[in-house]
Amino acid sequence: MASCAFDATPYVASEPLGPRRVSAMAARLVGSEILKIASEIRALVAKGFPVCNLTVGDFEPRHFPIPELLKSAIAKAYDEGQTNYPPSNGMPELREAIQRFYERELGLRYPLESILVASGARPVIYGVYRAIVDRGDRVLFPVPSWNNNHYTTMVDGEAVTIPCSPEHRFFPTREQIEAFLPEARLVCINTPLNPSGTAISEEMLGGISEAIVRENERRRACGERPVFLMYDQVYWMLTAPHTRHLVPPRLVPEVARYTIFVDGISKAFAATGLRVGWAVGPADVIERMSAILGHVGAWAPRPEQVAVAAFLDQPDSYRSYLEGFRRKLSLRLEALDRGFRELKAQGHPVDSLGPEGAIYLTVRVFPFGKRTPKGEVLSSNEAIRRYLLEGAGIGVVPFQAFGYPGDSGWFRLSVGAVSLREIEEALPRLEEALRVLEPAD
């Protein structure tokens, strides 16, 4: 029978004929810049080249396994036959557990109809965009930031980017937001921030929240649709010991009418593959998001939902896990930060902002105008990135991958997939790679 199989290869693998075959949006949408870098790293590793891979926003299970209690609860749910469709807005026991979790850990009390469960934070973000943004609506987001440009493209919105500075830890100020707020439909804030690993200050978040409330008071008087705040806090449980995570309604209560939280277990419990995320916000918006994601089929797997519900009701267990998890992350982030500061003290053209949360460290590597041993003059972030990979065996992501304009030497370093030993072995390679650079003239 196999010899009678129809070979479709000539029809599907060649360059298609005729006009554009996909939607205009699909044609405009670009792929992940980080995945392109990851493919380069895989090719080098396959050749036996040692690489300290600081590019991926994920966790290597050998270094960061999921909590044992969560793991056993998932197995138990499968054994019990929890394998059919869950409710499209999430298992009731999980939504109730999230309700208790937010009140216990964040001091926020929300009704059950304000909570929606989905297959990770990405569908939640897509649901926010799709429920809020019409064609041509303006979306305000800081740069650098993760994927807001792509989500805006997918809903045919208009992206309004706000370049942010290291002086403000790469967060927008109230004044920057207010300049565009009257014509905006959605404001996107992520803290701790991917890619910088920094956290927004009380003054900045309070000011932005007040501005949104004031703008919506004006709109309500004119009968206009409101502007919403998408508050992505998927890394909030991984804040550094000296960092305080903030939530908008605790600073400006009225902003709760317009705030949609994006959250989940992926980062907090090293559970990126389990796909359990949630939104918390105004019930009318959540209901529409639920309808949208229900049609997409973006619900989280039922066994994982049942297990997460049980796990979130065990505060002693998850707090103990987080304490050890954060400690291991801190050791890696602090080793990198210390290494870069020592290199800076030696006179090398590098800098580091210092970790405040998440799994990321923002560093600056700016040997612009220097010549490599192979004769290349380093004139861009991309050239520096390639040199660090090929000359020092260190994989990093330039801020351009997160929409940041210009070649200023800023890079994201992620520690979820590396050991402390790999970092310690990579830093001398970095010092050597910087030391052998020569002036171009």
N, C-alpha and C positions, 0 to 999 in steps of 0.2 A: 504493500500500500504506500510506503514511503516514496517509492519511485514515481508515483502518480501525483505527488504533491505539486501544487502550483507554486512556481517561484516568482514571488512578487518583487524581488530585489531590483530588477531593471526599471520597474515602475515607481518605486518609492525611494531608492537610494540616489538617483541621479538628480541633477539640477532641474527643478520643475519648469515647465514651459508656460508661456502665457503671462497674463497680468498677475498682480499681487494676489496671493491665495488666502491670506489671513486678514483679520480685522486691522483697521488703522492703529488701534491701541496696541494690539499684539506686535505690530511692526515697529512701533515706537519703543516698546518696553525693552530695556537692556538687561542682560544677565548679571549675576553677582560678580563684582570685581574680585571679591575675596576668593571665590571658587577658582577663578583663573590663577590666582597666586598659589592656591593649594595644589593645583595640578603641576605647577613647576616644582614645588617642594616634593611631591610624590615621585616625580621623575628623578630628582637628585638622590632621594633616599633609595630608590630602586637601584641606583648605580653604586650604592654603598657610601655615599657622601654623608657625613654626620651633620644633622640639622637640628637646631633647637627651634622647634616650630611654635612661634608665638603669634600665629595668625588666627587660629580657629577659636570662635566663641563657644566652645563645647568642652566636654570633660572626658578625659581618658579614664574609663572605669577602674583600671588598675590603681590609679592614684586617688580617684574620687568615686567610690562606689555609692550607690543609692543607700538610704537607710535600711537596715536589716528588717525593721518592723514593717516598713512599706513593702519591701520585697516579699516577705512572708504573707502579708495581707493580699497581695496580688495573686500569689499562688493559691491561697485559700479561696479567693473569689472564683478563679477558674475551676477549682475542684468542686465548687458548689454549683457550677453550671451557669455562672453569670456571663453568658456569651451572646445574648440576644441584643436587639436594639435598646439603647437607653432612651429616656425621654429627650426630645430635641433640645430642651433648655437645660438639661443636666439631671442627674439622679437627685431626687428630693433630699436624701440623706447627705449628699455632698454639698448641695446648696445651703442646707441648714448648718453643716459643719463650717463652711466658709463664713456664714453669718456670725457664728460664735467666735471663729478665729479672728475676724476683723474687730469685733468688740473687745476681745481679750488682748490682742497684740497692738492694735492701732487706735483703740478708743473710738471706733466708729460703729454706730448701730444703724443698720439698713434693713428694710423689709425684705422678705424673701423674693418678692417680685422684682427686686432691683438686682438680682444675682443671676448671671447666665454662665453656664459652663460650656467650653468648647475644646477642640483638639489642639490645645496649646495657645500661646499668646498671639501667634500670627493670624489665625482666623478671627480672633477677637479684634485685632487691629483692623483687618479687612472689614469686619462687620461694622466697626465704628465709622470708617470712611464711607462705606456703602449706605449706611443709615443716615448720615449727616450731610454728605457732600453731593450736591447736584453738579451736572456738567457746567464747567466754568466757574464754580465757586472757588474762592481763595482759601488755601490751606497755609497757615503760618507755621514754620518750624525752624529751629536753629540749625546751623551747620557748624561743626560736624554733627550728624545724627544718622541713625540707622534706618534705611529703607523708606523714609517718608516720601522721598522723591518717587520711588517706584509705586507706592500705594496711591499717590496723587495721580500718577499716570493711569493707573488701572480704573479710576473712577472719573477720568477726564476732568479732573480739577485743575486749578491753576496754582502752581507752587510759588510761594513767596518765601524765599530763604533769607535767614537772618544770620549773617556771619558773626560768630562770637569769638571773643579774645581769651587768651590764657589768663589775663588779669581778672576776668570774671569766671574763671574755671570752665570756659566754653559754654556758659549759659547766657540766654538773652536777658537784657534788663527790661524793666517796666517800660522805659521810654522807647526802646526798640520795638516792643510789642505794640504799644499804643500808636505808633506811627502808621501801622497797617490795620489796626483792629476794626475800624469802622466798616471796612469792606470784607472782613474775614468771616468764614463759616466755621473754621476749626483751628484751634491752636494746639500744637503737639509738644509736650514736655516729657522727657524721660530722665528719671533720676533714681539711683546713681546712673550716670550717663554712659551709654555705649556710643562712642568709643573711648571717652576720656577717663572713665573710672572716677569722675568727680561727682560731687553732690551739690544740689542747689541750696542756696542760703535762705534763711527765713525772710530776710528783707526782700530778696528777689521774688520768691514764690508768693509772699504776701502781697507785694506790689502788683504782680501779674494777675493774681486772683481778684484783687480790688478793681483793677482795670476792666476785667471781664464782667464783673458784676455791674459796674457803672455803665459800660457799653450796653449791656442787656436791659438795664433800666431805661435807657434812651430808646432802644428798639421796641420795648414793650409799649412805651407811650405812643410810638408811631405805628404799631401793629406789624412790626417786622419780625422775621425769624431770628432766633438767637444765635450767638456764637458759642461754641462748646469748647471745653478743655479736655483733650485726651491725655490722661496722666498715666504714663507707662512706668510702673514701679516694679517691674519683674525682677529687679535685682535688690529690692529693698531689704531683704533678709541677709544680704551679704555686705552690709555697710561695715566700714572699719570701726574699731572700738571708739575712736575719737570723733566719729561722725554721727550726727543725729538725723534720722530719716523723718521727713516732714510730709504731711498730707494737707492738701488745700483746705478742706472744710474745717479743720482744727484751727486754721489761721483766720479764715473768712467764711463763716458758716453759710452765708447766702450762696456761695459759689458751688455748693453741693447740687444745686438745681441744674448746673451746667457741666459738671465734672463726671467723666467716665473713666474709672480705673481699669487699667490693663494689668493682669497679674497671672501667676501660675506657679507650678512646681518645678518647671524645667531648670531654672538656674538655682533656685534656693536649695534644692535637694539633689543636684547633679542628675536630674531625671529628664534630660532633653529628649530622649527617645520614648518616653511614656505618654507624651502628648495630652497633658491635662492643664488647661488654662481657664481663666474666667474673667468676666467683666462685672463691675459693680458700678451702678449709676442710677440716673433717673429712670423710673419704671417704664415710662412711655417709650423712651429710646431703647431700653433693654428689650422690651417686647418686640419692637421692630427688628432689632438685631437678631433676636431669636428666630423670627420668621425667615430672615435672609439666610442665616446659617443653617437653618433646618432644611431649606431647599438645596443648599450646597452639600448637605450631609457632613457638616464639619463638627460632629459631636465627638467627644472623647470616648475611647473604648470603655465599655461598661465595667469590666473587671478592675481597671485602673481607677475609675471613679469610685467604686465601692471601697477600694483599698485606701485611696486618699481621704475619703470621708472618715474612715476609722483612724487613720494616722493623724489627721488634724485635730482630733479630739484627744490626743495624747501629748499634752504640752511638755511634760517632762522629757518624753522621748525625743520630740523634734528639737527642743531647745538644746538637749545634750548633743544631738547630731550636729546642729548648727555651730555650737561652740567649737567642736573639733574641726569641722569643715572650714570655718572662718580662720582658724588658727593655721591650717595648712596653706590656705590661700595667702594669708598675710606673710608667712615665711617666704613664699615665692615672690610676692610683690615687693616686699621690703628688700629682698636680696637684689632684685633688679634695680630698684630705686637707689639703693646704697651703691651699687656698682656704677651706675650712671653718674651719681654725684661725685664719686671718687675720680672717675674719668674727667669730669668737668674741673675738679680741683687740680688735676694734672695739666690742664690747659687744652684738653681736647674739645672740639666744637660740639658738645652735647649738653642736654639739660633734661630734667625730669620734674614733673609737677608734684609727685608724691601721691600715693594711693588714698582714696577716700571711700571706695566701695566697688562692688561688682568684682570682675575678674580681670580688670584691665588697668594698665598703667600708660599714661601719656608721656612720651619722651620726645625730645627734639634732637635730631642728628643733622647737622648743617655744615658739612665740609665742602660747601659750594666753591667751585673754582679749583679744587684740588685734583691732582692727577693720580690715578690708580697705577699699580705696578704693570697693568696691561696697556697703559697709555690712555685710558678713557678719562676725560674731564667730567667731573661730577657737577652737572648743571641743573638737575631736577630731582624731585622726590623719587621718581621712578628709577633714575640712575643710582641714587643712594640705596634704594631698596634692593636692587639687583646686586649691588656691590656687597651689601651686608649679607645677602644670601650666599653669593658665590665666594666672597672673600673671608667671611667670618662664620658661615654656616648658621646664620640667624635669620629666621623668617619673620618679617614684620609687615604691617599693613599701613600704607600712607593714608593720611586723612582725606585725600581726594576720593578714596573709596566711599567716604561718608559725606560727600558733597562739599568739602571744604575747599575754597578757591586758592589757587596760587601754590607756588613751591616755596614753602617756609620751613620745611624740615620736620614737620610734626608727624608722628607715627603712633599707631596703637600696638601695644604689646598685650597679649592674652596668655594667662598662665594655666588655663584649665587642662591643657593636654601635655604638660611637661612636668618632669620631676625637679626637685630642688637641685639635685646633682647635675642635671642637664644645664640648668641656668648657671651654676657655679663653673661648669666647664666651658660654657659659651662666653662668659665675660672676658677671660684672657684672650680668646680669639678676636673678640671685638676690639680690645685694646691694641692688639697687634695690627689688625686691619686699619685702624685709625693712624697708628704710628707710622706705617709705611707710605702713607699718602704724601705726595710732594706738591709744591706749588706748580701751577700750570705753566708759568713763565720762568 
